[in-house]
Amino acid sequence: MGSAGPDESDRRAVKEQEGDPSMTDKFLVRSGWLIDGTGRPALHGGFLRIVQGTIETVGSGLPSCQGPDRVLDLSDCTVLPALVDCHVHLCLSGAAEPHQRLNGVPRPSAGTDRPIAERLRLCLEAGIAAVREGGDPQGLTLRFRKDRLAADSPIRLLSPGAAWHAAGRYGAILGRAVPPGRTLAECVSQHLDSADHVKIVQSGLNSLSRFGHETPPQFATSDLKAAVETAHENGLRAMIHANGFLPVRSAIEAGCDSVEHGFFMGKENLERMAGQGISWVPTACAMLACAQTAPPGSPEQETARRTLDRQIELIASARAIGVQVACGTDSGTPGVLHGSSIWTELSLLARAGFSVEEAVRCATFHGARLLGLEQTLGTLTSGMPATFVAVRAAPSRLFETAGRLSPVAFYVNGAEVLIPVPESLILAEEA
């Protein structure tokens, strides 16, 4: 994490002079700039009036004289909604070296709770209030969410348990293969286990040796459609890992809720997604990490760079076409660190032509809507819970230090989240 925020003595001075806003049910937040998550231009000198954890008023300039009895002065900061990371892997470490990645994968016999809790802590300290998991073979993150996540934790964790993939195809690191004699829909139906959503792997990974190489779909479109319908009948959404034209087309035809990654899908698929209201989580920073960790000057590095450039072009097309892009990092994969990588992903959206406010919307409102959390997260508007972060940078510089920004203030439902985040805010005591 960076050191952009004030030190603890600065924070204490503010609280001693103006009172601690977290200790009252009514306070005013003054910002240098306010980005509300809707995509509208930032408000210069914006303010929030908060009553009992809810935003009562949003405005700019001087608030009316009926002001509250406490003030949180963030006039040198940009205030924005707390972030949402729509694609994480909490059972993977994000280490670039293979032996480090292996050592970072928690296993039931070695204790899994603290590594997961530590990665959630890193997400919180980057300003993230909700994460959507991409699956692990033993359903460890789902068990953690049900049994070990603190009841009053400021971060929301949504997990599918184990993802599903075809036998002999990519996906063992994320979940289970559909066994012989069983259909994908049967597996989805019989192994929901209180899952928050369904994850299905429909293609392989991107090749770093053959630029643009596409793998065939793992499941027939009819099988995928039956599985997605089963998820929807159980009130769950379906996230589909898919790269390449045909795997993405089948995911769209199956009626999925989101396409994950979507490298080399083509503009035709983007147009279909826009027409059907399907979200795209492009995870561009994962390919940036491949380019940065590949041996310098190697063919793999050149392929990764070209693949990233093509993905940026697709993201620009998605913006022009009107696809709902939601921010996801793929954190836990090689070189993609939990938490801080969301700022890198935002910088890549900006590189694709998104304005700062549009990029923030991808990581706030669009993410919250994809996760079904738009009633509690994603925007700073009247009537919404006061869940926001403040970063000491003007909007024009918000992404300049991508991956190194750290909030100077973080509030969830009007209550301050302490940074560093105590483990007790994430990990519940064992029964």
C-alpha positions as CSV (number, residue, x, y, z in Angstrom):
1,M,0.0,0.0,0.0
2,G,1.1,3.6,-0.6
3,S,1.6,6.2,2.0
4,A,-0.6,8.9,0.4
5,G,-2.9,9.2,3.5
6,P,-2.4,11.2,6.6
7,D,-0.5,9.6,9.5
8,E,-2.4,8.7,12.7
9,S,-1.5,11.9,14.4
10,D,-3.2,13.9,11.6
11,R,-6.3,11.7,11.9
12,R,-6.4,12.3,15.7
13,A,-6.0,16.0,15.3
14,V,-9.1,16.1,13.0
15,K,-11.1,14.2,15.4
16,E,-10.1,16.2,18.4
17,Q,-10.9,19.5,16.6
18,E,-14.2,18.5,15.0
19,G,-15.4,15.5,16.9
20,D,-15.3,11.9,15.6
21,P,-18.0,11.4,13.0
22,S,-18.1,7.7,13.6
23,M,-19.4,8.4,17.1
24,T,-22.5,10.3,16.1
25,D,-25.6,9.5,14.0
26,K,-25.4,12.7,12.1
27,F,-22.4,14.3,10.3
28,L,-21.2,16.1,7.2
29,V,-18.5,15.0,4.8
30,R,-16.7,17.7,2.9
31,S,-14.7,16.6,-0.1
32,G,-12.4,18.3,-2.6
33,W,-14.2,16.3,-5.3
34,L,-17.1,13.9,-5.2
35,I,-17.7,11.1,-7.7
36,D,-21.1,9.6,-7.1
37,G,-20.8,6.3,-9.1
38,T,-23.5,7.2,-11.6
39,G,-21.0,8.3,-14.3
40,R,-21.9,12.0,-13.9
41,P,-19.0,14.5,-13.7
42,A,-17.3,14.9,-10.4
43,L,-18.7,17.6,-8.1
44,H,-16.0,20.1,-7.1
45,G,-16.3,20.8,-3.4
46,G,-19.0,18.2,-3.0
47,F,-20.5,17.2,0.3
48,L,-22.6,14.4,1.9
49,R,-25.0,15.0,4.8
50,I,-25.3,11.6,6.6
51,V,-28.0,10.8,9.1
52,Q,-28.0,7.4,10.9
53,G,-25.7,5.8,8.4
54,T,-27.7,7.0,5.4
55,I,-27.0,9.7,2.9
56,E,-29.6,12.4,3.4
57,T,-28.3,15.1,1.0
58,V,-25.7,15.3,-1.7
59,G,-24.5,18.7,-3.0
60,S,-21.7,21.0,-3.8
61,G,-20.4,24.3,-2.3
62,L,-21.6,25.4,1.1
63,P,-24.4,23.2,2.7
64,S,-27.4,24.9,4.2
65,C,-27.2,26.2,7.7
66,Q,-29.2,23.3,9.2
67,G,-25.8,21.5,9.2
68,P,-25.0,18.5,11.4
69,D,-23.0,18.7,14.6
70,R,-19.9,16.9,13.3
71,V,-17.8,17.4,10.2
72,L,-15.4,15.0,8.4
73,D,-13.0,17.3,6.4
74,L,-11.8,15.5,3.3
75,S,-11.4,18.7,1.3
76,D,-8.1,17.5,-0.1
77,C,-9.5,14.2,-1.3
78,T,-11.7,12.6,-3.9
79,V,-14.6,10.8,-2.3
80,L,-16.2,8.0,-4.2
81,P,-18.4,4.9,-3.5
82,A,-16.6,1.9,-2.0
83,L,-15.4,-0.3,-4.7
84,V,-16.6,-3.7,-5.9
85,D,-14.2,-6.4,-7.4
86,C,-16.3,-8.8,-9.5
87,H,-13.7,-11.4,-10.0
88,V,-11.2,-12.6,-7.3
89,H,-9.5,-15.9,-6.3
90,L,-9.0,-15.8,-2.5
91,C,-7.4,-19.3,-2.5
92,L,-4.6,-18.2,-4.8
93,S,-1.8,-15.9,-3.6
94,G,-1.1,-13.8,-6.7
95,A,2.6,-14.6,-6.4
96,A,4.5,-14.4,-9.7
97,E,6.8,-17.3,-9.0
98,P,5.3,-20.8,-9.4
99,H,6.7,-22.2,-6.1
100,Q,5.2,-19.2,-4.3
101,R,1.9,-19.7,-5.9
102,L,1.9,-23.3,-4.8
103,N,2.7,-22.3,-1.2
104,G,0.0,-19.7,-1.3
105,V,-2.8,-22.1,-2.1
106,P,-4.6,-23.0,1.2
107,R,-5.5,-26.6,1.8
108,P,-7.9,-28.0,4.5
109,S,-5.1,-29.8,6.3
110,A,-2.9,-26.7,6.4
111,G,-5.5,-24.2,7.6
112,T,-7.3,-22.1,5.2
113,D,-9.0,-19.3,7.1
114,R,-6.2,-16.9,7.8
115,P,-4.9,-16.8,4.2
116,I,-8.4,-16.0,3.0
117,A,-8.9,-13.5,5.8
118,E,-5.6,-11.8,5.0
119,R,-6.6,-11.4,1.3
120,L,-9.9,-9.9,2.3
121,R,-8.1,-7.5,4.5
122,L,-6.0,-6.4,1.6
123,C,-9.2,-5.8,-0.4
124,L,-10.7,-3.7,2.4
125,E,-7.5,-1.6,2.7
126,A,-7.7,-0.9,-1.1
127,G,-11.3,0.5,-0.6
128,I,-13.2,-2.6,-1.7
129,A,-16.5,-3.3,0.1
130,A,-17.6,-6.4,-1.9
131,V,-15.9,-9.2,-3.8
132,R,-17.2,-12.0,-6.0
133,E,-15.2,-15.2,-5.9
134,G,-14.4,-17.3,-9.0
135,G,-14.4,-20.7,-7.3
136,D,-12.0,-23.2,-5.8
137,P,-12.0,-27.0,-5.9
138,Q,-13.0,-27.7,-2.3
139,G,-15.4,-24.8,-1.9
140,L,-13.2,-23.2,0.8
141,T,-14.3,-19.6,0.2
142,L,-17.9,-20.6,0.4
143,R,-17.3,-22.4,3.7
144,F,-15.3,-19.4,5.0
145,R,-18.2,-17.0,4.1
146,K,-20.7,-19.2,5.9
147,D,-18.7,-20.2,9.0
148,R,-15.8,-17.8,9.6
149,L,-16.5,-14.4,8.1
150,A,-17.3,-12.0,11.0
151,A,-21.0,-11.3,11.2
152,D,-20.4,-7.5,11.3
153,S,-17.6,-7.6,8.7
154,P,-17.5,-4.5,6.5
155,I,-16.8,-6.5,3.4
156,R,-19.3,-8.7,1.4
157,L,-18.0,-12.0,0.1
158,L,-20.0,-13.9,-2.6
159,S,-18.8,-17.3,-3.6
160,P,-19.9,-20.1,-5.9
161,G,-18.1,-22.8,-4.0
162,A,-16.5,-24.9,-6.7
163,A,-16.8,-24.0,-10.3
164,W,-17.7,-26.5,-13.0
165,H,-15.6,-27.6,-16.0
166,A,-15.6,-30.4,-18.6
167,A,-13.5,-33.5,-17.8
168,G,-10.0,-33.2,-19.3
169,R,-10.3,-29.5,-19.9
170,Y,-9.0,-26.4,-18.0
171,G,-10.6,-25.6,-14.7
172,A,-9.3,-28.1,-12.0
173,I,-7.7,-25.1,-10.1
174,L,-11.2,-23.6,-9.9
175,G,-13.5,-26.5,-9.3
176,R,-14.8,-29.9,-10.3
177,A,-15.2,-31.8,-13.5
178,V,-18.6,-32.9,-14.6
179,P,-18.5,-36.7,-14.0
180,P,-19.3,-39.3,-16.7
181,G,-23.0,-39.9,-17.0
182,R,-24.0,-36.6,-15.4
183,T,-25.1,-33.4,-17.1
184,L,-23.8,-30.0,-16.2
185,A,-27.3,-28.9,-15.2
186,E,-27.6,-31.9,-12.8
187,C,-24.3,-31.0,-11.2
188,V,-25.4,-27.4,-10.8
189,S,-28.7,-28.4,-9.3
190,Q,-27.3,-31.0,-6.8
191,H,-24.3,-29.0,-5.6
192,L,-25.6,-25.6,-4.9
193,D,-24.7,-25.9,-1.2
194,S,-25.9,-22.3,-0.3
195,A,-23.8,-20.9,-3.1
196,D,-24.2,-17.2,-3.9
197,H,-23.9,-17.7,-7.7
198,V,-22.8,-20.4,-10.2
199,K,-19.4,-20.4,-12.0
200,I,-18.9,-22.4,-15.2
201,V,-15.7,-22.7,-17.2
202,Q,-16.5,-22.7,-21.0
203,S,-13.1,-22.2,-22.5
204,G,-9.4,-22.6,-21.8
205,L,-6.8,-20.0,-20.9
206,N,-5.2,-17.5,-23.3
207,S,-2.2,-18.8,-25.0
208,L,1.1,-16.9,-24.4
209,S,2.8,-18.8,-27.3
210,R,0.1,-18.4,-30.0
211,F,-1.4,-15.0,-30.3
212,G,-5.2,-15.2,-30.6
213,H,-5.4,-18.9,-30.3
214,E,-8.9,-20.0,-29.3
215,T,-9.9,-23.2,-27.5
216,P,-13.3,-24.8,-28.4
217,P,-16.2,-24.6,-26.0
218,Q,-16.2,-27.0,-23.1
219,F,-19.9,-27.6,-23.2
220,A,-22.6,-27.7,-25.9
221,T,-24.7,-24.5,-25.9
222,S,-27.8,-26.6,-25.0
223,D,-26.0,-28.0,-22.0
224,L,-24.8,-24.6,-20.9
225,K,-28.2,-23.1,-21.4
226,A,-29.9,-25.8,-19.2
227,A,-27.3,-25.2,-16.5
228,V,-27.8,-21.4,-16.6
229,E,-31.6,-21.9,-16.4
230,T,-31.1,-24.2,-13.4
231,A,-29.1,-21.5,-11.7
232,H,-31.8,-18.9,-12.5
233,E,-34.6,-21.1,-11.2
234,N,-32.7,-21.3,-7.9
235,G,-32.4,-17.5,-7.7
236,L,-28.7,-17.6,-8.6
237,R,-26.7,-15.8,-11.3
238,A,-24.2,-17.4,-13.7
239,M,-20.7,-16.2,-14.4
240,I,-19.1,-17.9,-17.3
241,H,-15.3,-18.0,-18.0
242,A,-15.1,-17.7,-21.7
243,N,-12.4,-16.6,-24.2
244,G,-12.7,-16.6,-27.9
245,F,-15.6,-16.1,-30.3
246,L,-17.4,-19.4,-30.1
247,P,-17.1,-19.9,-26.3
248,V,-18.4,-16.4,-25.7
249,R,-21.2,-16.8,-28.2
250,S,-22.4,-19.9,-26.5
251,A,-22.3,-18.2,-23.1
252,I,-24.5,-15.4,-24.5
253,E,-26.9,-17.8,-26.2
254,A,-27.2,-19.7,-22.9
255,G,-28.4,-16.5,-21.2
256,C,-25.5,-16.0,-18.8
257,D,-25.4,-13.0,-16.5
258,S,-21.7,-12.2,-17.1
259,V,-18.9,-13.1,-19.4
260,E,-15.6,-13.3,-17.5
261,H,-12.4,-12.4,-19.4
262,G,-13.8,-12.5,-22.9
263,F,-10.4,-12.1,-24.7
264,F,-10.7,-12.3,-28.5
265,M,-14.5,-12.5,-28.4
266,G,-15.0,-10.0,-31.2
267,K,-17.3,-7.0,-31.6
268,E,-20.2,-9.1,-32.8
269,N,-20.4,-10.8,-29.4
270,L,-20.2,-7.3,-27.7
271,E,-23.2,-6.2,-29.7
272,R,-25.2,-9.3,-28.6
273,M,-24.2,-8.7,-25.0
274,A,-25.4,-5.1,-25.2
275,G,-28.7,-6.2,-26.7
276,Q,-29.3,-8.8,-23.9
277,G,-28.0,-6.7,-21.0
278,I,-25.1,-9.2,-20.2
279,S,-22.3,-7.8,-18.2
280,W,-18.6,-8.1,-19.2
281,V,-15.8,-8.5,-16.7
282,P,-12.7,-8.1,-18.8
283,T,-9.9,-8.6,-16.2
284,A,-7.4,-6.8,-18.3
285,C,-4.9,-6.3,-15.5
286,A,-4.3,-10.1,-15.4
287,M,-2.8,-9.9,-18.9
288,L,-0.8,-6.9,-17.9
289,A,0.6,-9.0,-15.1
290,C,1.5,-11.7,-17.7
291,A,3.4,-9.1,-19.7
292,Q,5.2,-7.8,-16.7
293,T,6.2,-11.2,-15.3
294,A,7.2,-12.9,-18.5
295,P,11.0,-13.1,-19.2
296,P,12.0,-9.7,-20.7
297,G,12.2,-9.9,-24.5
298,S,10.6,-13.3,-24.6
299,P,8.0,-14.4,-27.2
300,E,5.6,-14.8,-24.2
301,Q,6.1,-11.2,-23.2
302,E,5.4,-10.0,-26.7
303,T,2.3,-12.2,-27.0
304,A,1.0,-10.9,-23.6
305,R,1.5,-7.3,-24.7
306,R,-0.3,-7.8,-28.0
307,T,-3.1,-9.7,-26.2
308,L,-3.5,-6.8,-23.7
309,D,-3.6,-4.3,-26.5
310,R,-6.3,-6.3,-28.2
311,Q,-8.3,-6.4,-25.0
312,I,-8.0,-2.7,-24.6
313,E,-9.4,-2.2,-28.1
314,L,-12.3,-4.5,-27.2
315,I,-13.0,-2.5,-24.0
316,A,-13.1,0.7,-26.0
317,S,-15.6,-1.0,-28.4
318,A,-17.7,-2.1,-25.4
319,R,-17.8,1.5,-24.2
320,A,-18.9,2.7,-27.6
321,I,-21.5,-0.1,-28.0
322,G,-23.0,0.3,-24.6
323,V,-22.0,-3.0,-22.9
324,Q,-22.2,-2.8,-19.1
325,V,-18.6,-3.3,-18.1
326,A,-18.0,-4.4,-14.5
327,C,-14.6,-4.2,-12.9
328,G,-12.8,-7.4,-11.9
329,T,-9.2,-8.1,-11.3
330,D,-8.7,-11.9,-11.4
331,S,-6.6,-11.3,-8.3
332,G,-4.8,-14.3,-7.0
333,T,-3.6,-15.3,-10.5
334,P,0.1,-14.8,-11.3
335,G,1.3,-11.3,-10.5
336,V,-2.2,-10.0,-9.7
337,L,-2.3,-8.9,-6.0
338,H,-5.5,-8.8,-4.0
339,G,-6.9,-5.4,-3.3
340,S,-4.4,-3.0,-5.0
341,S,-5.0,-4.5,-8.4
342,I,-8.4,-2.9,-8.7
343,W,-6.7,0.5,-9.2
344,T,-4.6,-1.0,-12.0
345,E,-7.8,-2.3,-13.6
346,L,-9.3,1.1,-13.4
347,S,-6.3,2.7,-15.0
348,L,-6.7,0.2,-17.9
349,L,-10.3,1.2,-18.4
350,A,-9.1,4.8,-18.6
351,R,-6.5,3.7,-21.1
352,A,-9.4,2.3,-23.2
353,G,-11.1,5.7,-23.2
354,F,-13.4,5.6,-20.2
355,S,-13.5,8.9,-18.3
356,V,-12.5,8.8,-14.6
357,E,-16.2,8.9,-13.7
358,E,-17.1,6.2,-16.1
359,A,-14.3,3.9,-14.9
360,V,-15.4,4.4,-11.3
361,R,-18.9,3.5,-12.3
362,C,-17.6,0.2,-13.6
363,A,-16.0,-0.5,-10.2
364,T,-19.0,0.7,-8.2
365,F,-22.5,0.8,-9.6
366,H,-22.0,-1.7,-12.4
367,G,-20.3,-4.1,-10.1
368,A,-22.9,-3.7,-7.4
369,R,-25.7,-4.3,-9.9
370,L,-24.0,-7.4,-11.3
371,L,-23.8,-8.8,-7.8
372,G,-27.3,-7.8,-6.9
373,L,-26.1,-5.3,-4.3
374,E,-27.2,-2.1,-5.9
375,Q,-29.6,-1.3,-3.1
376,T,-26.7,-1.0,-0.6
377,L,-23.6,-0.3,-2.7
378,G,-22.4,1.5,-5.8
379,T,-23.6,5.1,-5.6
380,L,-23.5,8.1,-3.4
381,T,-27.0,9.3,-3.8
382,S,-29.8,10.4,-1.4
383,G,-31.3,7.5,0.5
384,M,-28.2,5.1,-0.1
385,P,-26.1,3.8,2.8
386,A,-23.1,6.0,3.4
387,T,-20.5,3.6,2.2
388,F,-17.6,5.5,0.6
389,V,-13.8,5.8,0.4
390,A,-11.6,8.9,0.2
391,V,-8.3,9.1,-1.8
392,R,-5.9,11.9,-1.5
393,A,-5.7,12.8,-5.2
394,A,-7.7,14.9,-7.7
395,P,-9.9,12.9,-10.1
396,S,-7.4,13.7,-12.9
397,R,-4.7,11.9,-11.0
398,L,-6.7,9.2,-9.5
399,F,-5.2,6.4,-11.6
400,E,-1.6,7.8,-12.0
401,T,-0.3,5.7,-9.2
402,A,-2.3,2.6,-10.2
403,G,-1.9,-0.2,-7.7
404,R,-0.3,2.0,-5.0
405,L,-3.3,4.1,-3.9
406,S,-4.6,3.6,-0.3
407,P,-7.7,5.3,1.0
408,V,-7.3,7.8,3.8
409,A,-10.8,7.2,5.0
410,F,-13.3,4.3,4.5
411,Y,-16.8,4.3,5.8
412,V,-19.4,1.5,5.6
413,N,-23.0,2.4,6.5
414,G,-21.7,5.6,8.1
415,A,-19.3,3.8,10.4
416,E,-15.5,4.2,10.0
417,V,-13.5,1.2,8.9
418,L,-10.1,1.3,10.7
419,I,-7.0,1.0,8.5
420,P,-5.0,-1.1,9.1
421,V,-8.0,-3.4,9.3
422,P,-8.0,-5.5,12.5
423,E,-8.4,-9.2,11.8
424,S,-11.4,-9.3,14.1
425,L,-13.3,-7.3,11.5
426,I,-13.0,-10.2,9.0
427,L,-12.3,-13.5,10.9
428,A,-14.9,-14.6,13.4
429,E,-13.8,-16.6,16.4
430,E,-14.2,-20.4,16.1
431,A,-17.2,-21.9,17.8
